[in-house]
């Protein structure tokens, strides 16, 4: 039996034309609601309205009933689904460090695999991000051809995070939980921001994204938002984003030109960047950088500074602690961890 293009609406052969008209009617209603809300523009971040979702590919998904068998192919999706209390709806996760740790007990799926393994798990929703759709279009098309809903999401700017959570809340029937999570996140972030604003002598920071290519983060990226929130000054303000990503070109010459100003050197560690303090310290020319001279080289996990989940609060605290330890005290850290743990224990 082939699935309908809409969740939970299976088209039985005996229903024939009437089932097709029903699905078409749902699609029309969803489209009208989205158009009325001004969400027809392509290229901006995804949108949600009641039970209608539009992802970053511009596709509209009707979610009158929550999806109940979800495969998440991006760690951020998994992290947020668990924070929303949708753990029981997850039947598969990606191989890239699922969080919380118990998410690692779920079956692991990869976009490198064939469609047959996905079909064997009988999902009604597969969550991806735009990179997967661009690189593995054949797999995604085949999944959609079977009637499985595939939703592509990845916020790149801090202002898109809450909308991203709201979309996942609609897809899983966790709207109320989404609002509460956003409220608690916002309140804790604002407290950290107040601490950052209390700093008089703010430090200038170079935040490395990819060491081998001397790239930093876009000024409007989530990582830079984390840095700004706790009072850090971006040493690479003039860096330009690369092809609409959150990565920005900067180059060694420009880094060294500002070497005297850079008081702290931060480097993100993740699949795309595997730096060590020794690697940065021994980079030719970097001995001219003030932070390198002073030993102020710090490695941070990308999951807490770039993933659009609740653990961004921990990233804010960690960077605040690196920059201003007298203000971002261990007690502040305990409060932040208590808030984060609350999302995953409820």
N, C-alpha and C positions, 0 to 999 in steps of 0.2 A: 504494500500500500504506500502510495506516495504522500508525503506530508503536504499540508497547505502552506502557502507563503506566510501564514499567520500562526502564532502559537496556539496549540491546543485545538485547532480547527482542521481535523482530518477530513479529506475529501473521499468519501466512500463512493465507488462506482455507481451504486444504486441511487445516489442523490443527484448525480448528473448535474444538469444545468442550474438547479436551485442552489446547490452548494457553491458553484462558481459565482453565482450572482451575490450570494451572501458574503463571500470573501471580497468580491469587488466592492460591495457596499461598505464593508469595514475600511477598505483602503481609501475610498472616497471620503468617508467621514474623517479619517486621520489626516488626509491631505488638506481638507478644508480647514480643520482646526489649526494645523501648522501654518497654512497660508494666512489665516486670519491673525495669527500671532506674529506675523512678519518673519517667519522662519524659513522662507523659501530660498534665501540666498545660499549659494554654494561657496565653500571655501572657509567659512567661519566655523567656530566650534559647534559641537553638537547641541541639540536642544531637546527639551522635554515639555510636554503639556498633558496633564492628566494621565491618560493611558497611551498617548502617542509619543514615540521617540524618533528623533532624526539623528543618525550617527554622522561621523565625520566624512563618510563617503556620500552623504546626501540621501541615504536610504531611510525610508520611513518604516517603522516597526510598530505594529499594533500590539499592545500588551494589556488587554482587558483582564487577563488572568496572569498571575505571577508565573514566570518560568520555573520549572522544578528540577530540571536536569541540565546543569550548566557546566561547560568546560571552559576554563579560563586559561588563555594562552599568553597572559602577561601578568607578571608578579604583582603589579599595582592593583589590577582587577581583583586578584585573589585576596590581597590584603584588605581591600575595602569591603569585599563581600563578607569576609569574616567579621570585620568591625561592625557591619550592619546586622550581624546575627543570621546570615544566610548560609551558614556552614552546611546545613543539611541539604541544601539545594545544589551544592557543588559536587560533581561526579568526576572531575579531572582538573589538574592544574598543570602549569608549565614547569619546565625543568629548572628554571632560573630562580633558585633560592626562595621557595614559597614561604610566606609569613602569614600568620604565626607558625611556629614550628610544627604544630599538629597538622597544618595543611600539607606537610610533606608525607602524611600517611595516605593521602589520596592518590589514585592512579596518575601517572605522569604522561602527558601528551606533548608532542612536538609538531610544529608545522612542517618538519622535514618528513613526517610519516605520510603514508597513503590514507586515502579517505576511508578505506575499509575499517581501519581500527577505530576511527571516530564513530562510524555507523554502528559498530558493535556495542558501543557504550550507550547508544540510543539517546543522545542529547536532544533537547529542544532549543538550546541556545549555545552558541560558541562565541565567546568574547575575545576579540583580537585588538590589535592597534594598527594604525595606517601602514607602518613598515611591513607588517606581515601581509597585508593585502597587496601592497606593491610588489613584494618579492615572491609571493606564493599564490598568485592570482588563480592558478588552475585548481589548487586545493579548495580555495574559498568558493570558487564558482561551483565546483562539484558538490560542496556542502549545501550551498543555497539551492542547487538544482533538486536536491532531495527534499526540500521544504524546511530544512533546519534554518532557524533565524541566526544570522551572523551579524554581530554589531561591532563596529570599529570605533574605538575611543582612545584618546590619549591627550589630556590637557597639557599644554606647554607653558601656559602663563598662570600665575597665581589666581587671577580673577576667574579662571575657568574651573577651578577645582570643585567648588560647591555645586556647580551645574553638573559636573561629572558624577559626583556622589548622588545627586538627585536622580540622574538617569538610571544608575544602578539600583537606586531605591525603588523606582517605578518598575523596573524589570523583575525585581525580586519581591515586590509587595511590601517593601520596608520603608515607606514614605515617612512615617512618624519617626522611625529610628534615624533616618537621614537627617531630619530637622534637628533632632537632639544631638547627634554627632557633630553637626555643623556648629551648633550653639556652643557646645563645650570646647570644641577646637578653637573657635573664634575668641572665646573668653580667655583661654590659656595663652593663645598667641598674643592677644592684646596686653596681657600682663608681661610677657617677655618683651614685647615692643616697648612698653613703658620703661622697663629696665634699660633697654638699649638707648632710649631717648634721654635717660638720666646721665649718660656718659658724657663728660665734657671733652676729654682728649680722645677722640676716636681714632682708631687705627686703620691704616690703609692696607688693603689685602689684595693679593693677586690670587685668583681662584682658578686653578688649572682643571681643564676638562679632559684633554688628550695631550699627554706629555710629548709623544713622538712628533706631533704636528704643531706643537706650541699653540694649542687652541684653548680658549677660555669659554665662559658661558655668555649667552646673549644677555644684555642688561635687563631684559624683561622676562628672563627665565625664572623658573621656580627656585633654582639654586641661588640666584642672586637675590631673590626675595628673602630667602632664609638669611642670607648674609646681612642685608639691609635691616631686617627686623631687629637684629640684636646690636645694631650700631656700627657695623663694619662699613668701610668706604671702599668701593670698587676701584682698583687701580687701573682697570681696563674699560673705562666708561665708553671709550670710542670704538669698542669692538663691534663689528657688524655681523649679524646672524648669517649663517650659511644656508641658503635655500630654504628659508622659513623654519629651520630647526632651532633648538635651544642652544646649539653650539655656535661659537663665534670665532672667526679668525683673528689672531693678534700678532703672532710672530715673535721670534727671539729678540730681534732688534728693538722692538717697542718695549718688550719686557725689560731689557737691559737699560734702555733709555730712562726708565722710571725706577731703576734699581735702588736709588737712594731713598725713594718714597715708600717702597714696599716694606712694611714692617712685619707682615705675616704672610707666609706662602702656604696656601691651602691647596690640596690636590684631592680630587675625587677618585675613589677606587671602585672599580666595577669591571664588567666584561670588556669595555672599550678602553680602559685605562688601568694599568697595573703598576703604579709607581711605588717606589720606596724612598725613604728619606735619603739613603745613600745615592740613589740614582739622580735625585734632584740636586743634591749637594755636589756631585761630581760632574754635572752637566757643564761642558765648556762655557766659560763666561759667567756662569751663575755665581761665582765667588764674589762678583761685584754687587750682588743683590744684598741689601741690608738684612733682610730676613734670613738669608742663608748664612751670612756672617754671624748673626746673633743666635743661630740654631732654632729659629722660629719656623720650622717646616712641620706641617701637620697633615696627616692622611685621614680623610673621612669617608665613610661608607656611602656610596651613592644612593643606597636605599633610604637613607634618612635625610638626604638633601635634594634629591631629584624625583623620587617616586611621589606621586600625588596622593599620599595616604596620610592617616593621622600621625604616623611617626615623624612627619616633618617637624613636629613639636620637639622631638628628641634631637633632630638635627639643629634646630635653633638653639636649644640649650647647649649642645656640644660645642658649637662654634662660639656661642657667647662665653662659655667657660674657657675656651682657648684664648679668646681676645681679652676678656675682662673677668678674671677669676674671682676678684674681690666682690664683684656685683652678681655674677651668676654662680652662686654658691652651691655646695652639695644639697642644701635644703631645697633650693629651687629645682634641682635635678630630681629630688624625691617627689616633689609635687607633679612635675611633668610626667614622670614614669607612672605615678598613680593614675593620672588621667588616661594615659595610653593603655595601661593594663585594664582599666575599666571597660574600654571598648571591646576587649577580647575575652573578658571573663563574664560578661552579662549574658 
